[in-house]
């Protein structure tokens, strides 16, 4: 889930290095006149908060930090830097630590906080050889965010939505209450990709799927015409029934967040950090988290999760010890909690909790509501699709919205199938 922001912003965390070293924290030694370059996807108020954390680190350690924040261009900037061999000392891996970035990162298996990595995220950030390359400061559950006030006005009970048929019945009630059921900022393909990311596992790869397609997706034998078409047809049906905002192809992600915050829509299908962003527009917004419905009554609801805020260090950095010092600082419970909370996510280290924070409380309430009828899974695209398929999911899904009454479904399936085949053969 990406943040907004078009221009590359370079922020220097300090202009004068302090000469002090960290004491009593187990963080490590400092070095004079060293400034670490740290690339982050954060923007806006979140970036300001990260800046403050880095300022505190500099004051304590004497190590400078220059934050580089390309915003929505983050992935392209990092791909360019990988190709040129000119990488930052540390960077946020935004979900790709073991696939895209592993060859460029140092392992962290010998770091003192390694055994504190939460079991909920450890499998996601561990490669097939047992190596971990990042400090996982948070994990990022993806589910469905909803406006409780819109639900109440429409007579919808969140606990009653266990299948997509239940979801559609709720959308009908919300339409009758003259609200937009599902708001999607389709101007950025991230948001239409999110739809497939969230919906596809229940049809294809969850443990309760009768004709499980996980192996077929991994070995290249997956039949898109047979198994992707029903997903596309469900979204086509939603479009035809008027469940989406009318400007779905031109609306921004920010528009979706504002609509949720102001009670103009019921659902935004995205990461839980959406709630934090929405509350920036309306601090009094009454928002909740709902598990992802199953396609059938026999199936279970589910929540998918992956890397949240994770930082790794470049294996060729000239400042390895200073990089470790910064990672040790960030791994401190108070700092880890602060980063996870600012980003609207769940702490990624054992013994670190932010249960008093809004998003975590809502997430815990959702888990209690669903109890045993809940599956936890890893992000679909990262587990089952070739690297680089995220944009393809968004582009192909837009085919449905551009032509919902015509060939949109077949164009969607053909588009995603072509992209998958090309990337599997690279």
C-alpha positions, 0 to 999 in steps of 0.5 A: 500500500503506497503513500502519495507524493510526487516529488522526490524530497530529500530531508537531512536529519541534522546539520551538525553531528553530536559527538556523544555515543549511546550508552546503556541501550545496547545500540552500539558505537557511533562514528564521527562525520558519518551521514547515512542515506535512508530511503523511505516510502513515507510522506506527509505527516508520517514522514515528519514523524520519521524525521523526528525519530531520526533527529533523536537518533542523531542527537544520541549517536552522533550519526547523521541521517539523510531521508530520501522520500520519493513518494509514489515514485518509490518503486521506480526510483529503487529499481533505477538505483538497483540497476545502477548499483548506487543504493542507499545505506538503508531502505524500506523494502515495502514488501520485497525483502526476500524477492526483489532486494535480498541480493543487495542486502546484508543478513540480520540473523546475527542481530541482537533483536533477531529472536524478537521478530514476531512469528506473525511476520517471520515467515514472510521475511525469511527466505528459503535458506532461513535468512532474514534481511530486514528489521520488521518494525511492523506488519501490515494486515490488509482487510476491509475498512468501513464506516460504522456510522454508514453501517448503522444508518443502513441497518448493516451489522458487520458481523453478519458479512461472512460471504461475498453474497452477504457483502452484496446484500449489505451494499444493496442496503447502503445504496438504498441509504444513498451512500456509495458502498465501495469507494475506489480511487482508480486513478492510481492502479494500486487501488484497483490492484488492491481489489484483486489482491484481497479477493483472489485468495478466497477463490484460488489459494486459501486452505479451504479452497476445494480446487486450490490453485496455489501450485498451478500459480507457482509452476506456470500452469494456472488456467486464467480463463477458468479460474480468474474469470469468476473473480472478474465477473463478480467485480463486473456485477458490482459495477453494473449494480452501482456499488462503486463510485461513478468516477472510479477511473479518475478518482484518487486514492485520497478521494477514497480516504476522504469519502470514508472519513466523511461518511460518504461511503461504506467500504474502502478495500485497502490496508488498515493504515487507511484508517489513520489516513482517514482520521487526518481528515476527520479525527471523529470518524467512526471507522472499523475493520472487517475480515475479507468474506469467503466466496462460499458459506463453507469457507472462512473469512480471512485477513492477509498480511505482509511486510509493513515498515521494514528496513534493511542495510545495503551489503556494500555500504561503507558504513556497516556498523553505523547501519547496525547502530541505526537498526538497533535504535529502531528496534527499541520497543518505544521506537518500534511502537512509535513507528508502527503506530504512526503508520497505522500498523501492528508492531513486528517485534515480540513484546512490543504492543500498541493495543491502546491505539485505534487501529490495533483495537479495531483489529483485535475486535475484528479477530474476536468477532470472527474467532475460529472462522478466520484464516490468516494468509500472506499477501497473494501477489508476493506469494503466488505471482511473479515479481512485478505483477502488482501494476498488471493486476491494477491495469487488468482490473481497470479493463472491467471498469472501462467496459463493464457491459461489454468485453471488460471481463475477457479483456481483464483475463487476457491482460493478466494472463499475458502479463503473467506468462511474460514474467514467468518466462523471464 
